[in-house]
Amino acid sequence: MTRADFVHAPMLKWFRKWLEPHDVIRVPEGQRVLPRCRIRPYRDGDFEVCAEIFRLNEGKHFPVGLFEDFAEKLRVEEKRPLELVAEVDGEVRAYGGITRQIGERRASLSYGMVHPEFQKQGFGTAVLLARVVALGKPKWDWVVALTSAGPSAAFYDRFGFRYTGQYKFDEPVKMELDNYAATVTAKAWSECDEFVRNSDVSFDASEVSVPERDLLAG
Ligand SMILES: CC(C)(COP(=O)(O)OP(=O)(O)OC[C@H]1O[C@@H](n2cnc3c(N)ncnc32)[C@H](O)[C@@H]1OP(=O)(O)O)[C@@H](O)C(=O)NCCC(=O)NCCS
């Protein structure tokens, strides 16, 4: 290595990093070990427990008025996202949905919820990473978007999600939510996949697929 190479190597590294999108999804630095759990697709019999978890969070960490939208998306199969639930010994602790926008390399996360008794134990992280893994290794970069009511923004920030603007709901109730998005590169996806596979989370991504829907149709 010449002296010039020696000087340029860190600069080159910095420049390469700078060229990368700044919102690439990632396993947070210093991420703790994920809790032992099984992540599987939602079944009709899960409705009551998912609804209960929703109600327990509603109004505290999450705005009131979205329950009907949430319930319809679970009950009506044509509207249902890939809904993943995390269970421990058969007991559902957390869940979250993901849907692809028809014809675009864009997916949307919906209603990531953890039972209040089990928050801050890694279940939210496990369900988030499993949803990203469920997309499959992207050939081209994908964008994963979500809307958040505020307090959970700090949670998503750690994974590389960046604020992209405000979303005004008129239906079912008037409210303003913040939009966030992150880029899923092939490399970032592989890191998420590897992290989940090396954890105590049992999740078979080959058994699930993320449905395509017209997300703009509501
Ligand atoms: C937001 C939510 C999904 C996160 O799930 P979780 O299981 O509690 O989070 P995890 O344990 O995986 O969190 C990982 C880290 O994020 C931090 N974190 C979790 N929730 C946070 C929050 N609301 N704000 C800031 N940091 C948060 C934790 O401190 C933890 O860090 P640590 O590992 O260094 O302790 C969950 O708290 C929840 O269901 N909240 C209520 C519903 C909601 O707001 N959902 C979001 C809809 S968009």
The ligand as a MOL file (V3000), in Angstrom:
LIG
                    3D

  0  0  0     0  0            999 V3000
M  V30 BEGIN CTAB
M  V30 COUNTS 48 50 0 0 0
M  V30 BEGIN ATOM
M  V30 1 C -43.6960 0.3920 19.5530 0
M  V30 2 C -43.7000 -1.1140 19.8990 0
M  V30 3 C -44.2590 -1.9010 18.7130 0
M  V30 4 C -42.2480 -1.5490 20.1850 0
M  V30 5 O -42.2520 -2.9050 20.5530 0
M  V30 6 P -41.4390 -3.4180 21.8360 0
M  V30 7 O -41.5280 -4.8780 21.8980 0
M  V30 8 O -41.8890 -2.6610 23.0280 0
M  V30 9 O -39.9850 -2.9480 21.4630 0
M  V30 10 P -38.6020 -3.7270 21.6330 0
M  V30 11 O -38.4710 -4.2950 22.9820 0
M  V30 12 O -38.3930 -4.6240 20.4820 0
M  V30 13 O -37.7260 -2.4150 21.5140 0
M  V30 14 C -36.4440 -2.3310 21.1840 0
M  V30 15 C -35.9160 -1.0250 21.6800 0
M  V30 16 O -36.7230 0.0910 21.3630 0
M  V30 17 C -36.9740 0.8430 22.5250 0
M  V30 18 N -38.3600 1.2020 22.4620 0
M  V30 19 C -39.4250 0.3900 22.4800 0
M  V30 20 N -40.5680 1.1180 22.3980 0
M  V30 21 C -40.1890 2.4080 22.3240 0
M  V30 22 C -40.8940 3.6220 22.2310 0
M  V30 23 N -42.2320 3.6610 22.1870 0
M  V30 24 N -40.1720 4.7620 22.1760 0
M  V30 25 C -38.8270 4.7360 22.2330 0
M  V30 26 N -38.1040 3.6080 22.3290 0
M  V30 27 C -38.7880 2.4630 22.3580 0
M  V30 28 C -36.7090 -0.0590 23.7010 0
M  V30 29 O -36.2100 0.6760 24.7780 0
M  V30 30 C -35.7190 -1.0320 23.1560 0
M  V30 31 O -34.4080 -0.6210 23.3800 0
M  V30 32 P -33.4170 -1.5550 24.2310 0
M  V30 33 O -33.4330 -2.9040 23.5120 0
M  V30 34 O -32.1060 -0.8630 24.1380 0
M  V30 35 O -34.0320 -1.5890 25.5900 0
M  V30 36 C -44.5210 -1.4250 21.1740 0
M  V30 37 O -43.9800 -0.7400 22.2510 0
M  V30 38 C -46.0120 -1.1330 21.0780 0
M  V30 39 O -46.7930 -2.0380 20.8080 0
M  V30 40 N -46.3850 0.1220 21.3240 0
M  V30 41 C -47.7890 0.4890 21.3180 0
M  V30 42 C -48.4320 0.4160 19.9720 0
M  V30 43 C -47.7380 1.2850 18.9500 0
M  V30 44 O -47.4930 2.4340 19.1710 0
M  V30 45 N -47.4400 0.6730 17.7940 0
M  V30 46 C -46.8060 1.3410 16.7020 0
M  V30 47 C -47.7850 1.4900 15.6040 0
M  V30 48 S -47.0510 2.3710 14.2380 0
M  V30 END ATOM
M  V30 BEGIN BOND
M  V30 1 1 1 2
M  V30 2 1 2 3
M  V30 3 1 2 4
M  V30 4 1 2 36
M  V30 5 1 4 5
M  V30 6 1 5 6
M  V30 7 2 6 7
M  V30 8 1 6 8
M  V30 9 1 6 9
M  V30 10 1 9 10
M  V30 11 2 10 11
M  V30 12 1 10 12
M  V30 13 1 10 13
M  V30 14 1 13 14
M  V30 15 1 14 15
M  V30 16 1 15 16
M  V30 17 1 15 30
M  V30 18 1 16 17
M  V30 19 1 17 18
M  V30 20 1 17 28
M  V30 21 1 18 19
M  V30 22 1 18 27
M  V30 23 2 19 20
M  V30 24 1 20 21
M  V30 25 1 21 22
M  V30 26 2 21 27
M  V30 27 1 22 23
M  V30 28 2 22 24
M  V30 29 1 24 25
M  V30 30 2 25 26
M  V30 31 1 26 27
M  V30 32 1 28 29
M  V30 33 1 28 30
M  V30 34 1 30 31
M  V30 35 1 31 32
M  V30 36 2 32 33
M  V30 37 1 32 34
M  V30 38 1 32 35
M  V30 39 1 36 37
M  V30 40 1 36 38
M  V30 41 2 38 39
M  V30 42 1 38 40
M  V30 43 1 40 41
M  V30 44 1 41 42
M  V30 45 1 42 43
M  V30 46 2 43 44
M  V30 47 1 43 45
M  V30 48 1 45 46
M  V30 49 1 46 47
M  V30 50 1 47 48
M  V30 END BOND
M  V30 END CTAB
M  END
